Amino acid sequence: MKYLYFFVLLFIAFVCKGQPGSAYTELNLDSIFREPGTFVLYDYQRDHYEIYNPAMAEKEYAVHSTSKIFWAIIGLEEGFIQGGNDITPWDSIRYPRQDGWPNGWTQDQSVISALGYSVNWYFIELLKKMTPEMIEKYLNRLDYKAGYKVEGVHYFGLTNTIKKSAMAQVDFLKRLYFNDAKLASETLGIIKQGLLRRQTSEYVLYSKTGLGPVDNNNGIGWYIGFVEKGDDLYFFALNVIHPDEMMAAKLRIDYGKRVLNAMKIINGDFLRQKVE
């Protein structure tokens, strides 16, 4: 009864103008979000958006580790990564284990495992192979941040300064899923493997987290992805801001799980990512 009551409240909403040609329903998720945050859902079959906190959904924030999807695409398309089974050894001298590292980081990585564990050192090494001109080409080709000028190639420098809104994150995932940029089919297949989080008889969940600093010494937690459910397809993006960055890391997953369950898009728990 608790979930039924919440589900009813969830859809007490009004319809107004959203993306060009698409209306959106404004969600009331105040019972879940105790901190500043937003949630965007795009229902592909209905061509319809459902949004909590529309103003914040349009505000841009640093992409942080959600951008690992973007870097992996460049690596695969440019041949720096030779398929999903191409292994990059962990150099424990250059990247010694640090406090807070999950166990998944302290091992050799494929691009699939590096996306799954969100392994910073893997992507730091990958970006060393890229040039500013190459990155700008893909920023424009994928419309990830068209027109952005890359002054230098540094993983944290770029992930902290390239910004996207939750609406733009959803738009990127839509274009990626339907391959608007005409990427190699192998690239798309490998990216999906890296984002796969849970597969049941009812649905398949793909997602990526992000975590890092935001204005006024706060932390922002990202949770973006898509769900295949029979003939239905949903894209989503969530962010939440908290003074404690580690709390933002916890809340992004907890809120994502609760919202997707309440909206009957998934049911049950899913694997937590403890990394950024």
C-alpha positions as CSV (number, residue, x, y, z in Angstrom):
1,M,0.0,0.0,0.0
2,K,2.9,2.3,0.7
3,Y,4.2,2.1,-2.8
4,L,0.7,2.3,-4.3
5,Y,0.1,5.5,-2.3
6,F,3.4,7.0,-3.5
7,F,2.7,6.0,-7.1
8,V,-0.6,7.8,-7.0
9,L,1.1,11.0,-5.6
10,L,3.8,10.7,-8.2
11,F,1.5,11.2,-11.1
12,I,-0.5,14.1,-9.7
13,A,1.0,16.5,-12.1
14,F,0.4,19.0,-14.9
15,V,1.5,18.9,-18.5
16,C,3.3,21.8,-20.0
17,K,5.8,22.5,-22.8
18,G,9.1,20.6,-22.7
19,Q,11.5,19.6,-25.4
20,P,10.4,20.8,-28.9
21,G,7.5,18.6,-29.9
22,S,7.4,16.8,-26.5
23,A,5.4,17.6,-23.4
24,Y,6.5,16.8,-19.9
25,T,4.8,15.9,-16.7
26,E,6.2,17.5,-13.6
27,L,6.8,14.9,-10.9
28,N,6.5,15.5,-7.2
29,L,9.4,13.6,-5.6
30,D,9.8,15.7,-2.5
31,S,9.2,12.6,-0.3
32,I,12.4,11.2,-1.8
33,F,14.7,14.1,-2.5
34,R,15.7,15.7,0.8
35,E,18.5,17.6,-0.8
36,P,18.7,19.7,-4.0
37,G,18.4,17.4,-7.0
38,T,16.5,16.6,-10.2
39,F,15.3,13.5,-12.0
40,V,14.5,13.3,-15.7
41,L,12.8,10.3,-17.4
42,Y,12.2,10.0,-21.1
43,D,9.6,7.4,-22.2
44,Y,10.6,6.6,-25.7
45,Q,7.4,4.8,-26.7
46,R,5.2,7.7,-25.5
47,D,7.7,10.4,-26.6
48,H,7.2,11.9,-23.2
49,Y,9.3,13.4,-20.4
50,E,8.6,13.2,-16.7
51,I,10.7,15.6,-14.6
52,Y,11.3,16.4,-11.0
53,N,12.6,20.0,-10.4
54,P,12.5,21.2,-14.1
55,A,14.6,24.3,-13.4
56,M,17.4,22.2,-12.0
57,A,17.1,19.7,-14.8
58,E,18.2,22.4,-17.2
59,K,21.1,23.6,-15.1
60,E,24.6,22.4,-16.2
61,Y,27.0,20.7,-13.8
62,A,30.4,19.1,-14.3
63,V,30.0,15.7,-15.9
64,H,32.6,13.9,-13.7
65,S,32.7,10.2,-14.3
66,T,29.5,10.0,-16.4
67,S,31.9,11.2,-19.1
68,K,33.7,7.8,-19.1
69,I,31.1,6.7,-21.6
70,F,32.4,9.5,-23.9
71,W,36.1,8.7,-23.4
72,A,35.5,5.0,-24.0
73,I,33.8,5.8,-27.3
74,I,36.8,7.8,-28.5
75,G,39.1,5.0,-27.4
76,L,37.2,2.4,-29.3
77,E,36.5,4.5,-32.4
78,E,40.2,5.6,-32.7
79,G,41.6,2.1,-32.1
80,F,43.2,2.8,-28.8
81,I,41.1,0.1,-27.4
82,Q,41.2,-3.1,-29.5
83,G,37.8,-4.5,-28.5
84,G,36.1,-5.5,-25.3
85,N,38.8,-8.0,-24.3
86,D,41.7,-5.6,-24.7
87,I,43.5,-5.5,-21.3
88,T,45.3,-2.6,-19.8
89,P,47.5,-3.8,-16.9
90,W,47.3,-2.1,-13.5
91,D,50.6,-0.4,-12.7
92,S,50.6,-0.5,-8.9
93,I,53.7,1.6,-8.8
94,R,52.3,4.5,-10.9
95,Y,48.8,4.1,-9.4
96,P,49.3,2.6,-5.9
97,R,46.1,1.6,-4.0
98,Q,44.7,4.5,-2.0
99,D,42.3,4.7,0.9
100,G,38.7,4.4,-0.4
101,W,39.6,2.5,-3.6
102,P,37.2,-0.3,-4.3
103,N,38.7,-3.7,-4.9
104,G,37.7,-3.6,-8.5
105,W,40.3,-0.9,-9.3
106,T,43.3,-2.9,-8.2
107,Q,43.4,-5.3,-11.1
108,D,44.0,-5.3,-14.8
109,Q,41.1,-3.7,-16.8
110,S,39.2,-4.1,-20.0
111,V,37.1,-1.1,-21.1
112,I,34.1,-3.1,-20.0
113,S,35.4,-3.6,-16.5
114,A,36.8,-0.1,-16.3
115,L,33.3,1.3,-17.1
116,G,31.7,-1.0,-14.7
117,Y,34.0,-0.2,-11.8
118,S,34.5,3.5,-13.0
119,V,38.3,3.1,-12.8
120,N,40.0,6.5,-12.8
121,W,43.5,5.3,-13.6
122,Y,42.3,3.4,-16.7
123,F,40.8,6.6,-18.2
124,I,43.7,8.7,-17.1
125,E,46.0,6.5,-19.2
126,L,43.5,6.3,-22.1
127,L,43.3,10.1,-22.4
128,K,47.1,10.3,-22.7
129,K,46.7,8.9,-26.2
130,M,44.3,11.6,-27.2
131,T,44.9,15.1,-28.6
132,P,42.8,18.2,-28.1
133,E,41.8,18.2,-31.7
134,M,40.6,14.6,-31.5
135,I,38.5,15.3,-28.4
136,E,37.0,18.4,-30.0
137,K,36.0,16.3,-33.0
138,Y,34.0,13.9,-30.9
139,L,32.6,16.6,-28.7
140,N,31.0,17.9,-31.9
141,R,30.3,14.6,-33.6
142,L,28.5,13.2,-30.6
143,D,27.1,16.6,-29.7
144,Y,28.5,16.0,-26.2
145,K,29.6,19.6,-25.8
146,A,29.7,21.1,-29.2
147,G,32.0,24.1,-29.6
148,Y,33.9,23.3,-26.4
149,K,37.6,24.4,-26.7
150,V,40.0,21.8,-25.3
151,E,43.1,23.7,-24.1
152,G,44.8,20.6,-22.7
153,V,44.2,16.9,-22.2
154,H,43.9,16.1,-18.5
155,Y,41.3,13.7,-17.3
156,F,40.2,15.6,-14.1
157,G,40.6,18.9,-15.8
158,L,38.2,18.0,-18.5
159,T,35.7,16.1,-16.4
160,N,35.5,19.0,-14.0
161,T,35.0,21.7,-16.6
162,I,32.8,20.0,-19.3
163,K,29.3,20.5,-18.0
164,K,25.9,19.1,-19.0
165,S,22.4,19.3,-17.6
166,A,20.3,16.3,-16.7
167,M,18.2,17.0,-19.8
168,A,21.3,17.0,-21.9
169,Q,22.5,13.7,-20.3
170,V,19.3,12.1,-21.3
171,D,19.5,13.5,-24.8
172,F,23.1,12.2,-25.2
173,L,22.0,8.7,-24.1
174,K,19.1,8.8,-26.6
175,R,21.4,9.7,-29.5
176,L,24.0,7.1,-28.4
177,Y,21.4,4.3,-28.2
178,F,20.0,5.0,-31.6
179,N,23.5,5.6,-33.0
180,D,22.9,9.1,-34.5
181,A,26.6,9.6,-34.8
182,K,27.0,6.4,-36.9
183,L,29.5,4.8,-34.6
184,A,30.8,1.2,-35.2
185,S,28.3,-1.4,-34.1
186,E,31.0,-3.0,-32.1
187,T,31.6,0.2,-30.2
188,L,27.9,0.4,-29.2
189,G,27.9,-3.2,-28.1
190,I,30.9,-2.8,-25.9
191,I,29.6,0.4,-24.3
192,K,26.4,-1.4,-23.5
193,Q,28.3,-4.3,-21.9
194,G,30.2,-1.8,-19.7
195,L,27.0,-0.1,-18.6
196,L,25.0,-3.3,-17.9
197,R,24.0,-3.4,-14.2
198,R,21.1,-5.7,-13.9
199,Q,19.3,-8.1,-16.2
200,T,16.1,-9.9,-15.2
201,S,13.3,-11.6,-17.1
202,E,11.4,-8.3,-17.0
203,Y,14.0,-5.6,-17.7
204,V,17.6,-4.8,-18.4
205,L,19.2,-1.8,-16.6
206,Y,22.2,0.1,-17.9
207,S,23.7,2.9,-15.9
208,K,26.7,5.1,-15.1
209,T,27.5,7.1,-12.0
210,G,29.4,10.3,-11.5
211,L,30.7,12.1,-8.4
212,G,32.7,15.2,-7.7
213,P,32.9,18.8,-6.5
214,V,30.4,21.4,-7.4
215,D,29.9,25.0,-6.4
216,N,30.4,26.2,-2.8
217,N,32.4,23.1,-1.7
218,N,29.4,20.8,-2.2
219,G,29.5,17.4,-3.9
220,I,27.3,16.3,-6.8
221,G,26.3,12.8,-7.4
222,W,25.1,11.7,-10.9
223,Y,23.2,8.6,-11.9
224,I,22.3,8.2,-15.6
225,G,21.2,5.3,-17.8
226,F,18.4,3.6,-19.6
227,V,16.1,0.6,-19.1
228,E,15.0,-1.9,-21.7
229,K,11.7,-3.4,-20.6
230,G,10.0,-5.6,-23.3
231,D,8.8,-3.2,-26.0
232,D,9.4,-0.2,-23.7
233,L,12.5,1.9,-23.4
234,Y,13.3,4.5,-20.8
235,F,16.2,7.0,-20.5
236,F,16.9,8.7,-17.2
237,A,19.3,11.1,-15.5
238,L,19.5,12.1,-11.8
239,N,21.7,14.4,-9.9
240,V,21.8,15.3,-6.2
241,I,23.9,17.9,-4.3
242,H,25.1,17.5,-0.7
243,P,27.7,19.2,1.4
244,D,29.3,15.8,2.0
245,E,30.6,14.3,-1.3
246,M,30.5,10.8,0.1
247,M,26.8,11.3,1.1
248,A,26.1,12.5,-2.5
249,A,27.6,9.2,-3.7
250,K,25.2,7.2,-1.5
251,L,22.2,9.3,-2.3
252,R,22.5,9.2,-6.1
253,I,22.0,5.4,-6.1
254,D,19.5,5.3,-3.3
255,Y,17.3,7.9,-4.9
256,G,17.6,6.4,-8.3
257,K,16.6,3.0,-7.0
258,R,13.6,4.4,-5.1
259,V,12.3,6.5,-8.0
260,L,12.7,3.8,-10.7
261,N,10.9,1.3,-8.4
262,A,8.2,3.7,-7.5
263,M,7.6,4.4,-11.2
264,K,7.3,0.7,-11.8
265,I,10.2,0.8,-14.3
266,I,12.2,-1.7,-12.3
267,N,11.5,-3.8,-9.3
268,G,13.8,-4.8,-6.5
269,D,17.4,-3.7,-5.8
270,F,20.3,-3.4,-8.2
271,L,24.0,-3.5,-7.9
272,R,25.5,-0.5,-6.1
273,Q,28.5,1.3,-7.5
274,K,30.6,2.6,-4.7
275,V,33.0,4.5,-7.0
276,E,32.8,7.8,-8.6
